[in-house]
Amino acid sequence: MTETIFLGIESSCDDTAAAVVTGDRRILSSVVSSQSDLHADFGGVVPEIAARAHAERLDLVVEQALADAGLGLDALTGVAVTAGPGLIGGVMAGVMCAKGIAAGTGLPLVGVNHLAGHALTPRLTDGIDYSYLMLLVSGGHCQFLRVDGPDAFTRLGGTIDDAPGEAFDKVAKLLALPQPGGPHVEAEAAGGDAHRISLPRPLLDRPGCDMSFSGLKTAVLRARDTLIADQGGLRAADRRDLCAAFQSAVADVLAEKSRRALALSPVPVLAVAGGVAANGEIRAALEQVATRAGARFLAPPLRLCTDNGAMIAWAGIERFRMGQRDDMTLSARPRWPLDQGAAPMLGSGKRGAKA
């Protein structure tokens, strides 16, 4: 029986990535080209800059991924690509690259939901069985998903406004920290006092698993302005304490909502994925919740928390095994909810939920 080997291509935000993964869960290569330096002066990702950078780098990262794996295109079983959701220019660049490879080689093409890539990562890293609970927590998304199959997702709750990663980035900008904000806020928080400054825990007074982080970001802004007004400026210790208080609030909200999600849908595994899953305090809080609920806690290696091609290749393999294929009509989608039957989240805009 011929071994299944997929090339995965990811370009939904500001990381251009490609990887080669096998059907028995071996990651033969994984290449990620970061655009952080291109967006650093803007305090966030600029879609037009990101799209152009993806178009310039995609062929290079694919070439490098194949070289690192020691394989040619003729050794592949298929090509998987993120087809949404994400910044439309970047998604289009990735889809067109994958279509070109598929057309030139005759390889099967499989379009993948970026969120499914994250949600199926525990299957790649640990080979766990369905069903399990996934907390997808990143710069653009935050939701609880019960995962029952490669295309079977039930949303138990999500953010009604900002995603946690976006809030981390905005708090970093408020405090004059570099971007991306998550790692820098965490580094500052390590030396801060989380109890000195009181911040809210949004929506904990309401039932259910929905979350909100926009008001928390605003509370940090007001606390910062109060300190500046009272002292005539912001000291280094103030910044550390603000970061610690903010990070603690996010961890508390995610932990309590995870506890509720496990109570609603008891499963043997609580998994977390997405860029914010790299945060140590948040991981520790979630692990404690899982232990108390009698569930196993899983978090991917840090390199697989953020956007990568390996998760897309694996999601493509799972869809391929179900007999799913795409053709040259595959289109890029800025919005693509995993749970098609769920009502749009509040604050999702006229065109519906991004996630």
C-alpha positions in Angstrom: 0.0 0.0 0.0 1.4 3.4 -1.0 2.2 5.7 1.8 0.1 8.8 2.1 2.2 12.0 1.9 0.7 15.5 1.8 2.1 18.9 1.2 0.3 21.5 3.3 0.2 25.3 2.5 -0.9 28.0 5.0 -1.2 31.7 4.3 -4.3 32.9 6.2 -2.6 35.8 8.1 1.0 36.8 8.4 2.9 33.6 8.4 3.8 31.9 5.0 4.1 28.2 5.7 4.5 24.9 4.0 5.0 21.4 5.4 5.2 17.7 4.4 3.3 15.2 6.6 2.7 11.5 6.3 -0.5 9.5 6.9 1.2 7.9 10.0 1.6 11.3 11.6 5.2 12.0 10.8 6.1 15.7 10.1 8.9 15.3 7.5 9.4 19.1 7.2 7.8 22.3 8.4 8.8 25.7 7.1 7.4 29.0 8.4 8.4 32.4 7.1 7.3 35.1 9.5 6.3 38.6 8.4 6.7 40.2 11.8 9.4 42.6 10.6 7.2 43.9 7.8 4.3 44.8 10.1 6.2 45.9 13.2 5.9 49.6 12.5 2.2 49.5 12.1 1.2 47.9 15.4 -0.6 45.0 13.6 -1.0 43.1 10.4 -1.5 45.1 7.3 -3.6 43.0 4.9 -2.1 44.4 1.7 1.5 44.0 2.9 0.7 40.4 4.0 -0.8 39.4 0.7 2.1 40.7 -1.3 4.6 39.0 1.0 2.7 35.7 0.7 2.8 35.9 -3.1 6.5 36.5 -3.0 7.3 33.7 -0.5 5.0 30.8 -1.2 7.0 29.1 -3.9 10.1 29.5 -1.8 8.7 27.9 1.4 7.1 25.1 -0.7 10.5 24.4 -2.3 12.2 24.5 1.1 9.7 22.2 2.7 10.2 19.6 -0.1 13.9 19.9 0.1 13.9 19.5 3.9 11.7 16.4 3.5 14.1 15.1 0.8 11.2 14.6 -1.6 10.0 15.8 -5.0 6.5 16.6 -6.1 6.3 13.1 -7.6 6.4 11.6 -4.1 3.3 13.4 -2.9 -0.2 11.9 -2.6 -1.9 15.3 -2.6 -1.8 19.0 -1.8 -3.8 20.6 1.0 -4.2 24.4 1.3 -5.9 26.8 3.7 -9.0 28.0 1.8 -10.3 30.2 4.6 -11.1 31.9 6.9 -8.5 34.6 7.0 -7.2 37.7 5.2 -8.6 37.2 1.8 -5.5 38.3 -0.1 -3.2 35.9 1.7 -5.8 33.0 1.4 -6.1 33.7 -2.3 -2.3 33.6 -2.8 -2.1 30.2 -1.1 -5.1 28.7 -3.0 -3.6 29.8 -6.3 -0.2 28.3 -5.4 -1.8 25.0 -4.5 -4.0 25.0 -7.6 -0.9 25.6 -9.8 0.9 22.6 -8.2 -2.2 20.4 -8.5 -2.7 21.4 -12.1 0.9 20.9 -13.0 1.3 17.5 -11.4 -2.2 16.0 -11.5 -2.2 15.6 -7.7 -5.5 15.8 -5.8 -6.3 19.2 -4.3 -7.9 19.5 -0.8 -9.1 22.8 0.5 -8.9 23.0 4.3 -10.6 25.2 6.9 -7.8 27.0 8.8 -9.7 26.5 12.1 -10.1 22.7 11.3 -6.3 22.6 11.0 -5.9 23.9 14.5 -8.8 21.8 15.8 -7.3 18.5 14.4 -3.8 19.2 15.6 -4.1 16.9 18.7 -4.9 14.1 16.2 -1.6 14.8 14.5 0.6 15.2 17.6 -0.9 12.6 19.9 -3.1 10.4 17.8 -6.1 10.8 20.0 -9.5 9.4 19.1 -12.7 11.3 18.6 -14.5 12.9 20.5 -12.7 15.6 22.4 -13.1 19.3 23.4 -11.0 21.9 21.6 -10.4 25.4 22.8 -9.2 27.3 19.8 -7.7 30.5 21.0 -5.7 32.7 18.7 -5.3 36.2 17.4 -8.4 36.1 15.3 -10.5 33.3 16.9 -11.7 32.0 20.2 -14.3 29.2 20.5 -15.0 25.9 22.2 -15.6 23.1 19.8 -16.6 19.5 20.4 -14.7 17.6 17.7 -16.5 14.4 16.6 -14.8 14.0 13.2 -12.8 15.7 10.4 -15.9 17.7 9.4 -18.0 17.3 12.5 -17.7 20.3 14.9 -20.1 21.6 17.4 -19.5 25.1 18.8 -20.3 25.3 22.5 -19.3 29.0 22.9 -17.0 31.7 21.6 -16.0 35.3 21.9 -18.7 37.9 21.0 -16.1 40.5 20.2 -12.3 40.5 20.3 -10.3 37.3 20.3 -7.7 37.0 23.1 -4.8 37.2 20.8 -6.1 40.5 19.4 -6.6 41.7 22.9 -3.0 40.8 23.8 -1.7 42.7 20.8 -3.8 45.8 21.6 -2.7 45.8 25.2 0.9 45.5 24.1 0.3 48.6 21.8 -1.3 50.5 24.7 1.8 49.8 26.8 4.4 50.6 24.0 5.5 46.9 23.8 6.6 45.4 20.4 4.4 43.3 18.2 3.3 40.5 18.1 2.1 41.4 21.6 1.5 38.0 23.2 5.1 37.0 24.0 6.0 40.5 25.2 3.0 40.8 27.5 3.8 37.4 28.9 7.4 38.4 29.5 6.5 41.6 31.2 3.8 39.8 33.3 6.4 37.4 34.7 7.9 40.2 36.8 4.6 41.8 37.7 2.0 41.7 40.5 -1.3 40.4 39.1 -3.2 41.5 42.2 -2.2 45.2 42.4 -4.5 46.4 39.7 -8.1 45.2 39.6 -9.5 44.2 36.2 -12.9 42.7 35.3 -13.6 39.1 34.3 -16.2 39.7 31.5 -19.3 37.5 31.2 -18.4 35.3 34.2 -21.7 36.5 35.8 -23.6 35.1 32.9 -24.3 31.4 32.1 -22.9 29.6 29.2 -19.5 29.5 27.4 -19.5 32.7 25.5 -16.6 35.2 26.2 -15.8 38.8 25.7 -12.4 40.5 25.8 -13.0 44.0 24.3 -14.1 45.5 27.7 -11.0 44.0 29.4 -8.8 45.7 26.9 -10.6 49.0 27.6 -10.2 48.4 31.4 -6.4 48.2 30.8 -6.5 51.5 28.9 -8.3 53.2 31.8 -6.0 51.8 34.4 -3.0 53.0 32.4 -4.4 56.5 32.0 -5.3 56.7 35.7 -1.7 55.7 36.7 -0.3 58.3 34.3 -2.6 61.0 35.6 -1.8 60.2 39.3 2.0 59.8 38.8 2.8 62.0 35.8 3.9 58.9 33.8 4.0 55.2 33.6 6.8 53.4 35.5 8.3 50.1 34.4 6.8 48.4 37.4 3.3 49.7 36.5 3.7 48.2 33.0 4.7 44.8 34.5 1.7 44.9 36.9 -0.7 45.9 34.1 0.5 43.0 32.0 0.3 40.6 34.9 -3.3 41.7 35.8 -4.4 41.5 32.2 -2.9 38.0 31.6 -4.4 36.7 34.8 -7.9 38.0 33.9 -7.7 36.3 30.5 -6.5 33.0 32.1 -9.4 33.2 34.7 -12.0 33.7 32.0 -10.7 30.9 29.8 -10.4 28.5 32.7 -13.9 29.1 34.0 -15.4 28.9 30.5 -13.5 25.6 29.9 -14.9 24.2 33.1 -18.4 25.0 31.9 -17.7 23.5 28.5 -16.5 20.3 30.0 -19.6 20.1 32.2 -21.8 20.7 29.1 -20.0 18.1 27.0 -18.1 15.6 29.1 -15.3 14.1 27.0 -12.0 12.4 27.9 -9.7 15.1 26.5 -9.5 18.9 26.7 -7.2 20.2 24.0 -6.0 23.7 23.3 -4.6 25.1 20.0 -3.8 28.5 18.4 -1.2 31.1 19.1 -2.5 32.1 22.6 -2.0 28.4 23.6 1.7 29.2 23.8 1.1 31.3 26.9 2.4 29.4 30.0 -0.1 30.9 32.6 -3.1 30.1 30.4 -1.8 26.5 29.7 -1.4 25.9 33.4 -4.9 27.2 34.3 -6.5 25.0 31.6 -4.5 22.0 32.7 -5.8 22.5 36.2 -9.4 22.6 35.0 -8.9 19.4 33.0 -7.4 17.6 35.9 -10.3 18.6 38.2 -12.8 17.4 35.6 -11.0 14.0 35.2 -10.0 14.8 31.6 -6.6 14.6 29.9 -5.1 17.9 28.9 -3.3 18.3 25.6 -1.5 21.3 24.2 0.6 21.0 21.0 4.3 21.8 20.9 4.8 25.5 20.8 5.9 25.4 17.1 2.5 23.9 16.3 0.5 26.4 18.3 0.9 29.2 15.8 0.0 29.0 12.1 1.9 26.2 10.3 1.6 24.1 7.2 1.8 20.8 9.1 -1.7 21.2 10.6 -3.1 22.0 7.1 -1.4 18.9 5.6 -2.8 16.7 8.3 -6.3 18.1 8.0 -6.0 17.5 4.3 -5.1 13.9 4.9 -8.1 13.4 7.2 -10.4 14.9 4.5 -8.7 12.9 1.8 -9.4 9.7 3.7 -13.1 10.6 3.7 -13.0 10.8 0.0 -13.2 14.6 -0.2 -11.5 16.4 -3.1 -11.6 19.8 -4.6 -11.1 21.0 -8.1 -10.0 24.2 -9.8 -13.2 25.9 -8.7 -11.9 26.0 -5.1 -12.3 29.6 -3.9 -10.8 31.6 -1.0 -13.2 32.4 1.8 -12.7 35.2 4.3 -15.4 33.7 6.5 -16.0 29.9 7.0 -17.6 28.8 10.3 -16.7 25.2 11.3 -20.1 24.6 12.9 -22.4 25.4 9.9 -25.5 25.0 12.0 -24.6 27.4 14.8 -26.1 30.9 14.9 -23.6 33.7 14.2 -21.9 35.2 17.2 -22.9 38.6 18.3 -20.7 41.3 16.8 -19.9 39.1 13.8 -20.9 41.8 11.3 -23.4 41.9 8.4 -21.7 39.1 6.5 -21.8 36.7 9.4 -19.2 35.2 11.7 -15.5 35.1 10.7 -15.2 31.9 12.7 
